[in-house]
């Protein structure tokens, strides 16, 4: 390969044409300046319009273009090629563990189903005041690091427990959101929420390997949120035991 | 060989109300409708939380009297009327500002994680063009914020509550064209599933275009790649009008080179713009409020600095936004998203260095004309006449609350206030027996034509290169400053581009997740919006708000204190009177607009 070219190896699969997925190699002139992986995809798509991927905001806030870049999940739009190139090569694959619809586009149905399962909305049955419900800045601070999730699925699809049990293990993204509502001083269903997570799979399939933390493009820490949920579950159990006086 | 799809080949899916677009206004409307029990669906070309509302940063402007207990929605109304350079409809602005607090408190009750003051109330920051006491009481702080991620927080909250209410979503379905019957009533849209390619007629008694803006008509824009004006373009192709299309807001602070938005909240928190000499030049252009003048005023001042040789950087082609004096604490707590974007896209850390910025296309003040109920209308014999079955809300609509220039923070308010109003009106209308007559098979076939033509194309032009041509043309001839002779050149170029856009070659004809098909149709949509923009801009022989003409530098209230009304059938622009009849306050008469 000449010194002024990049080699992009891309996962290709079109269900109407291909019996099996395959890796296709593209050569492209090195851009004059550092560009994002998404820009690289745009350039390739101009050459080969059959390439398919999702994208929207192109600035890391909509969560459309999560993909596996040289072995690590990330958002194409905020990943500079300089940060991932290895020997002028780059490998692009769809997010792992979910069914592939085409090329870099995965079917996120299971991911969204887990999100819906944790009831991702504020629950408070008290009559709302005429104005806003008050919340102290300290209580509001507890939501930082939680509400910013963009549902890109980079974390859940980097998690072996989620690959193994995508129907039963809630996964880091949805657990982060579960804790976002548990932590919200305005939400009154903490007990219910914890109860619904208390089975052996929903939370406890997390073994703390921290892949979610290392790939989150927003710098969030689902592992910490999961830890909080686990310790709340433990505490709530202890309370039940002591109040009953039984084992 | 013809593969034409006809009505009999496709499924009809029927709803009471169909909302096209899953952003802020669409999901606020759907929430209202889902709660009402009407059969409602949101059809969105992306999963709803990928919609462009997610990129809104600084906040939602509303007189909730938190930062200032004496704040008054009428002051907000005054600022909005003035910001609009007096061609915003005052009945609509009155509705926006007076209903606003209700809509914002509802969002809080739904769970939106607003930032807070010490007393627990919603945090509000100063934004441009805000005043107390009808411009006499100094700078107001009226923009409610969730750090600098207000749009993200708002969009996710709305999606979450739609999940709670069980709204139907047709996600990653792309609406192609409006279906209308022989009475010119709208009966739904033709759409296809991006995932499978399946085409369907989505039939509805009420169709709401909540498709957002079309900033991608310009080469340099803060807008998401998906902002291609689909709903407005569908309406134009169906022969329905557009209003105030020359009015495009150029945001003062798009990141130089990348286009990403840097919120006005940066200047609200105390940041300011400097030229290459380090001078805070807005002191010269807007001595009273400086960097917090209207966006049109600030953007023009920046371009003048650059044109007069005081731009920053090697090529002197941008301006610096200075934030470092605010300190790491303020930046990390109030503007964390901006710090992130600057590091990623400008390679600067605003804690230590200024951000290179340049005025960048940001917002479409024009759109499908509607009343405060979201009902779209056309003009018949000089009067507004409702288009049965067609509604619009949010950036796709022109109510008009933004007139010639939108104030920062007013777009999110527009989304929730008019999304809600549209939902409420449709409920009322359908429950009292309103609706539209069915379309015939021929009507539906007519709406399938464009898709069929593209699917049958065997030669023609390439989408990516024609799109680039279109964007360059709009950027060069219809940007921050405009001139008759340049625009004439631009119009000539556009008529050449029209030929190409009508003859695109879709090489990949496959069905599953074929984004090339989507992009080709999006380009056709962009073109409709661009053409309406260009013709309207050429017609308005004055400078007002965002529309700045070198050859007509002054505002001309005698001839142009009016909306421009673009008819896509004969491509002519007529004038429509501005509403000066609010019901709860006296109208604000036009004054000279200074900051």
Interface residues (C-beta under 8 A of the other chain):
Chain A: X14 X15 X16 X17 X45 X46 X49 X50 X52 X53 X54 X55 X56 X57 X58 X59 X60 X61 X62 X63 X64 X78 X101 X102 X103 X105 X107 X108 X112 X116 X119 X120 X121 X122 X124 X128 X130 X131 X132 X133 X134 X135 X136 X137 X139 X140 X143 X147 X148 X150 X151 X181 X184 X186 X187
Chain B: X46 X47 X49 X50 X51 X52 X54 X55 X64 X101 X104 X105 X108 X109 X110 X111 X113 X114 X115 X116 X117 X118 X119 X120 X121 X122 X146 X149 X152 X153 X156 X160 X161 X163 X164 X195 X224 X225 X226 X258 X260 X337 X340 X341 X344 X345 X463 X464 X507 X508 X510 X511 X512 X513 X514 X515 X516
